[in-house]
Amino acid sequence: MNAQERTDAHLRRRIVELENKVERLTQIAETAPGKRFPREWKLTPKEEAILMGLATFEAVPIEGLCVRADCGVETLRVHISYMRRKIRPYGYAIHNDHGRGYSINDRSRLRAAMVAA
């Protein structure tokens, strides 16, 4: 295999990786319309959007949560900080999985806590 063929093969693999990432980000952005978390949690709409993404996938890339909440990375980190305090009394914890994104403990219980809007 010559250099051009190796480059072409690498670019084709990269295209597939990026297409998969776009599909995953789209899924995150469209998750569970018409559902929300209990009002007593006092989440803002952006925090609800972030939590919905965390409830959907085992680990969510930071970019995916930024798309879902329509915010930048630093703003996302601030939202996550506030959310950690708000949901801790209900037994939930948001974790930063380095290299993978954010995750939350007990996703199935979190999804069950969602109610119709």
Summary of the structure (lengths in Angstrom):
residues: 117
radius of gyration: 17.0
end to end distance: 56.9
largest distance: 62.2
contacts: 308
relative contact order: 0.16
helix: 64%
strand: 11%
